[in-house]
Amino acid sequence: MHTEAFAAGTPSPDTVAALPDADEVAGRLRIAVNRLQRRLRQESLEGLSPAQASALGSVGRHGNPTLGELAAFEQVQPPTMTRLVAGLTEAGMVTRVADSNDRRSARVRLTPAGERALARMRTRKNAFLVRRLGQLGPDEQRRAAELVALLEHLLAEP
């Protein structure tokens, strides 16, 4: 029973009654996103631990962060990040360079091998999603595209 009394985009009383429980939707969304992230990680670790792969991605996203900045991005303690970076350095994925502004501080930089590993990881994740999306029918593929737009809107800064 939509009437002109309701502005465009405002749900009618019948629609409001049919809205799903926000707590249930939030919980299901959180679980689905976490499972998807875990599955994508499994597809692309390149022989790295999940923590190392995440740190490598953060270096790629943030340029040449200091160890402290990288620890903050990854939400781990600095000693943990030092160990992770040591492993990535040993694997040839990153190098530590002295900060040009503060020689006491080190910055983490991707090596060419690290850049290639990140590219392969992203390619594998995308390939996994392309395969799974290809298993959907045309209507489901359209709904998936709408869902992506909705998630991007949900995550947009207000």
PyMOL commands that set and color helices and strands:
alter all, ss='L'
color gray80, all
select helices_A, chain A and resi 13-18+22-43+50-62+67-74+78-90+112-134+138-155
alter helices_A, ss='H'
color red, helices_A
select strands_A, chain A and resi 94-98+106-110
alter strands_A, ss='S'
color yellow, strands_A
deselect
rebuild
show_as cartoon
